[in-house]
Amino acid sequence: MLSDKSRPVIEATLPLVGSRIGDITPKFYARLFAAHPELLDGLFSRSNQRNGSQQQALAGSIAAFATHLVNNPGTLPETVLSRIAHRHASLGITEPQYKVVYEHLFAAIAEDLAEVITPEIAEAWTEVYWLMADALIKLEKGLYAAQANGRMWAPWRVSAKTPAGVGSMTFTLEPADDTPVTEALPGQYVSVKVQLPDGLRQVRQYSLSGEAGTSRSFTTKKDDGGEVSPVLHNTVQAGDILEISNPYGEITLREGDGPVVLASAGIGCTPTASILRSLADTGTDRQVLVLHAESTLDSWALRGQMTDDVERLDGAELQLWLEQPVDGAREGFMSLREVDLPADASLYLCGPLPFMKNIRNEAINAGIPATRIHYEVFGPDIWQAS
């Protein structure tokens, strides 16, 4: 926990560092990649560097972690740390890399705050960094140890490439060698590594959208703003080999017998579809309410799979919102004010961040405790959504 010596220093300097962290992180990444250009090959996302989302993610995580230490002495933000650790493990982050980040991050801080930084301030923020880093290292070691194999990447063969709504594609894979396969849990994701036309390798996480266990299928949207999905859509064909990580992600179906509400928007339906499939395959007698929002019916990537699984469950109901409505669907954006939510429900959310923030707020207003609202965020705002 944050020491008594450092706490007043962090509390006093947090407004300044928080206001400057958005300017510090670009300098940090410039230093990092100048010294270690190899980190852009198969680890850091080049598109996230270009659009600034990676810088926002790092800035937000450091500032929010420090804020938590000041406001909640003696505790750590365990839920969000777990989310980051799963993301790091899916990329193969290692303990020595935290030392590399520290070296270049604090050089950037010293450069940006040269006129005000003192040894006391530097020492206090160093403590914050290593409290966060040590917590993540511990979590990530546990995640690596829980896998069925000690490999970061394993070859998987594409057995099928199937259109899934307008602009989306489902890839089904099978093991291409004898690497032991970790059983995936409903709602988890894998990282996929591809080589771009210019030779650089890039990685992106995709939620598993079909059966969990030892099978692998994921659904991608071509125009998702990254560089990996276009390669998958335009270049990868059935029979090709892809490098796939072990499954990660802590937003999975919790055990219990209470009602389950699955709420998604757009391609965010992939993890909720996996959870729904697991409920259908086990023939659950839990009440299941599936809520989905989409622009058009044809854009719904997993429409067939999800509607079929709803029909397989006696206690399941589907409600749909469309910007261009058809019979049986509501018009516009999803709102829980229009839904009769089951008592004691657990809510699982995935979609664009504004969508999740809105639905989470409506769920809390409707009486669902925050502890029963589970969501996955893919992007730079993992701290802001918590």
Buried (B, 14 or more C-beta within 10 A) or exposed (E): EBEEEBBEBBBEBBEEBBEBBBEBBBBBBEBBBEEBEEBBBBBBBBBBBEBBBBBBBBBBBBBBBBBBBBEEEEEBBEEBBBBBBBBBBBBBBBEEBBEBBBBBBBBBBEEBBEEEBEEEBBEBBBBBBBBBBEBBBEBBBEBBEEBEEEBBBBBBBBBEBEEBBBBBBBBBBEBBEEBEBBEBBBBBBBBBBBBBEEEEBBBBBBBBBBBBBBBBBBBBBEEBEBBBBBBBBEEBEEEBEBBBBBBBBBBBBEEEEEBBBBBBBBBBBBBBBBBBBBBBBEEBEBBBBBBBBBEEBEBBBBBEBBBEBBEBBEBBBBBBBBEEBEEEBBEEBBBBEEBEBBEBBBBBBBBBBEBBBBBBEBBBEBEBEEEBBBBBBBBBBBBBBB
